Amino acid sequence: MLRRCAAAGEAALVRTDGQGTRGPRGVILLGLLWACFGGVSPVAAQEEIRLEMMVALTSREPGPVDPRAGRIHQRLKDDFRYESLKVLAVERQRVPVDGVMTVALPNGKQASVRPLDVGERGALLAVDIEGAVTVDARARSGHLLVFGAGRHAGGRLVVSIQPTFP
């Protein structure tokens, strides 16, 4: 009897009638059974990541660029017009895969990040900035994601997200 099984996102058919458990095919069968019924998933090896979420305000009013927002400034300076950049909040948390980090924005909205997966290509993050952005984005450890987050106090809010993991 063949049974359908999903392992690591892939479908497989495995034998469940006791036939074919010897030889090379038996080894493959046992491997598929192990993967379907209790194998270690890639996520289990990386249970949590460190997230830093920075909330900053860009403005056309003359003023300095906050040194803490230097990386945001490097990303935005060629594409957006503003005269000052001020950091309003910085939050750092260890967040488990499929956990959520939420930060209240000064415009009354919320920004949340949910790590969905961590792998060789980076962390897959579900980002939801209320009223502005809902996206799944992938970032390598230490890389910066930058999103607009609406208007506030005569300027525009910017949210940066930086995942860090081994």
C-alpha positions as CSV (number, residue, x, y, z in Angstrom):
1,M,0.0,0.0,0.0
2,L,1.3,3.4,-0.9
3,R,0.7,6.5,1.3
4,R,1.3,10.1,0.3
5,C,3.6,12.1,2.7
6,A,4.9,15.6,2.6
7,A,8.5,16.1,3.8
8,A,10.2,19.5,3.7
9,G,7.7,20.9,1.3
10,E,7.9,18.0,-1.2
11,A,5.4,15.2,-1.7
12,A,6.5,11.6,-1.6
13,L,4.8,8.2,-1.8
14,V,5.9,5.7,0.8
15,R,5.1,2.0,1.2
16,T,3.1,1.1,4.3
17,D,2.4,-2.6,3.7
18,G,5.7,-4.0,4.9
19,Q,7.0,-4.8,1.4
20,G,10.3,-3.6,0.1
21,T,12.2,-2.7,3.3
22,R,15.4,-4.5,2.3
23,G,18.1,-3.4,-0.1
24,P,18.7,0.1,-1.5
25,R,15.0,0.8,-2.0
26,G,14.4,-0.1,1.6
27,V,17.0,2.5,2.7
28,I,15.3,5.1,0.6
29,L,11.9,4.1,2.0
30,L,13.2,4.3,5.6
31,G,14.7,7.7,4.8
32,L,11.4,9.0,3.5
33,L,9.5,7.7,6.4
34,W,12.0,9.3,8.8
35,A,11.5,12.6,7.0
36,C,7.7,12.3,6.9
37,F,7.3,11.2,10.5
38,G,9.7,13.1,12.7
39,G,12.8,14.1,10.8
40,V,14.5,17.3,11.7
41,S,13.3,20.2,9.6
42,P,15.7,22.9,8.4
43,V,14.0,25.4,10.7
44,A,14.7,23.3,13.8
45,A,18.4,24.0,13.5
46,Q,17.8,27.7,13.6
47,E,15.1,28.4,16.3
48,E,15.4,32.1,16.6
49,I,17.0,35.2,15.1
50,R,17.9,38.6,16.3
51,L,15.9,41.4,14.8
52,E,16.6,45.2,15.0
53,M,13.8,47.5,13.9
54,M,14.6,51.2,13.7
55,V,12.0,53.9,13.2
56,A,13.2,57.1,11.7
57,L,11.7,60.4,10.5
58,T,12.8,62.1,7.2
59,S,12.0,65.7,6.9
60,R,12.5,68.6,4.4
61,E,13.3,70.9,7.3
62,P,17.0,71.6,7.6
63,G,18.8,69.5,10.2
64,P,21.3,66.8,10.7
65,V,21.3,63.1,9.8
66,D,21.3,61.1,13.0
67,P,24.5,59.0,13.0
68,R,22.5,55.9,14.1
69,A,20.6,56.2,10.8
70,G,23.8,56.2,8.7
71,R,22.9,52.9,6.9
72,I,19.4,54.1,6.2
73,H,20.7,57.4,4.8
74,Q,23.1,55.5,2.5
75,R,20.2,53.6,1.1
76,L,17.8,56.6,0.7
77,K,20.0,59.6,-0.2
78,D,20.1,59.0,-4.0
79,D,16.4,58.2,-4.4
80,F,14.5,60.5,-2.0
81,R,14.6,64.2,-1.1
82,Y,15.0,65.1,2.5
83,E,17.1,67.5,4.6
84,S,17.2,65.7,8.0
85,L,16.9,62.2,9.3
86,K,16.1,61.5,12.9
87,V,15.9,58.2,14.7
88,L,12.8,58.0,16.8
89,A,13.1,54.4,18.2
90,V,15.2,51.3,18.1
91,E,14.0,47.9,19.2
92,R,16.0,44.8,19.4
93,Q,14.6,41.4,20.1
94,R,15.3,37.7,19.7
95,V,12.4,36.3,17.8
96,P,11.6,32.6,17.2
97,V,10.9,31.4,13.7
98,D,7.1,32.0,13.3
99,G,7.1,34.4,16.2
100,V,6.3,38.1,15.8
101,M,8.0,41.3,16.7
102,T,5.7,44.3,16.8
103,V,6.6,48.0,17.3
104,A,4.1,50.9,17.7
105,L,4.8,53.7,15.3
106,P,4.4,57.3,16.3
107,N,1.6,57.8,13.7
108,G,-0.6,55.4,15.7
109,K,0.1,52.4,13.3
110,Q,2.1,49.3,14.0
111,A,5.0,47.6,12.2
112,S,5.4,43.8,12.7
113,V,7.9,41.3,11.5
114,R,7.5,37.5,11.5
115,P,10.5,35.3,10.6
116,L,9.1,32.5,8.4
117,D,12.3,30.6,7.5
118,V,16.0,30.8,8.0
119,G,18.3,29.1,5.5
120,E,21.4,29.4,3.3
121,R,19.8,32.2,1.2
122,G,18.9,34.3,4.3
123,A,15.9,34.9,6.5
124,L,12.5,35.0,4.9
125,L,10.5,37.7,6.8
126,A,6.8,38.6,6.6
127,V,6.7,42.4,7.0
128,D,3.5,44.2,7.8
129,I,3.6,48.0,8.2
130,E,0.0,49.0,8.8
131,G,-1.4,51.2,6.1
132,A,1.8,51.1,4.1
133,V,3.5,47.7,3.2
134,T,2.7,44.0,3.4
135,V,5.4,41.9,1.9
136,D,7.5,38.8,2.3
137,A,11.2,39.8,2.0
138,R,14.4,37.8,2.2
139,A,17.6,39.3,3.8
140,R,21.0,37.8,4.6
141,S,22.3,38.2,8.1
142,G,23.3,41.8,8.8
143,H,21.6,43.2,5.7
144,L,19.1,46.0,5.9
145,L,15.6,46.2,4.7
146,V,14.1,49.7,4.5
147,F,10.4,50.6,4.1
148,G,8.3,53.7,4.0
149,A,5.7,53.8,6.9
150,G,3.5,56.8,6.2
151,R,3.5,60.5,7.2
152,H,4.1,61.9,10.6
153,A,4.9,65.4,12.0
154,G,5.5,67.0,8.7
155,G,7.8,64.3,7.4
156,R,7.8,60.7,6.5
157,L,8.4,57.7,8.7
158,V,11.0,55.1,7.6
159,V,11.3,51.6,9.2
160,S,14.5,49.5,8.8
161,I,14.7,45.9,9.7
162,Q,18.0,44.1,10.2
163,P,18.0,40.3,10.9
164,T,21.1,38.7,12.4
165,F,21.7,35.0,12.7
166,P,24.6,32.6,12.5
